[in-house]
Amino acid sequence: MLNRSGAARIIYSSCNPESLAADLAQMPAYQADQAQLVDIFPHTKHVETVVLLSQT
């Protein structure tokens, strides 16, 4: 659905790297320009990945 949105840029946040990879594979109209890990829950192994996507 996001792949057909027509948005010039998308900021995508995910807490699961496996689902992030699967979701990005379903969005061939976008490329990942930047990614950043964010430690929202310190002292745990949980991290968020925030990715800036732009149309190709």
DAMO-V615319 format. One record per pair of residues at least 6 apart in sequence whose ideal C-beta (glycine too) atoms are under 6 Angstrom apart, sorted by sequence separation. I is the first residue (numbers start at 1). GAP is how many residues later the second one is. D is the distance in Angstrom with one decimal. If there is no record, write none. Layout:
I GAP D
I GAP D
This chain:
14 6 3.9
39 8 5.5
40 8 5.5
37 10 5.0
38 10 4.5
37 12 5.8
38 12 5.8
36 14 5.0
35 16 4.7
34 18 4.4
32 19 5.2
33 19 4.8
32 21 5.8
33 21 5.3
30 23 4.0
3 24 4.4
2 25 5.8
31 25 5.1
3 26 5.0
29 26 6.0
20 29 5.8
15 33 5.5
13 35 5.6
14 35 5.2
13 37 5.0
12 39 4.8
11 41 5.9
12 41 5.9
10 43 4.4
9 45 5.1
8 47 5.8
